[in-house]
Amino acid sequence: MTSVSKTEILHQTADMVGTKFREVLGEDGGEIEMLGVITGCVPDKSISFHLDSRVNIVDVEYCLEETDEGVRLVEDATVRWKFPLNVLSFLMGRKMRAGIMRQTEAEF
């Protein structure tokens, strides 16, 4: 992710599942810390994370799929906003989702 300015492994496991890490994301002049854990890992196929910050909780999975044209990266993510952003998301949910989608599309 282009917004990640720092990544630190806090505890690493042999098979990656259960590995804990910390990321610092910088956007719009501010920073936010996310604590994460790898919840699934199939080498060369998929990886999934659970991330927790002061503003949201994110569960995301990235999968590689072979296609006739090559390889496709598929992302499946669930974002749960914490208070007060959960209230704001009811009012501005479409705009927030559109911003997340623009960032994701630009990165991939």
Secondary structure as GFF3:
##gff-version 3
##sequence-region A 1 108
A	DSSP	beta_strand	4	11	.	.	.	ID=ss1
A	DSSP	beta_strand	20	27	.	.	.	ID=ss2
A	DSSP	beta_strand	30	42	.	.	.	ID=ss3
A	DSSP	beta_strand	46	52	.	.	.	ID=ss4
A	DSSP	beta_strand	56	67	.	.	.	ID=ss5
A	DSSP	beta_strand	70	81	.	.	.	ID=ss6
A	DSSP	alpha_helix	85	107	.	.	.	ID=ss7
###
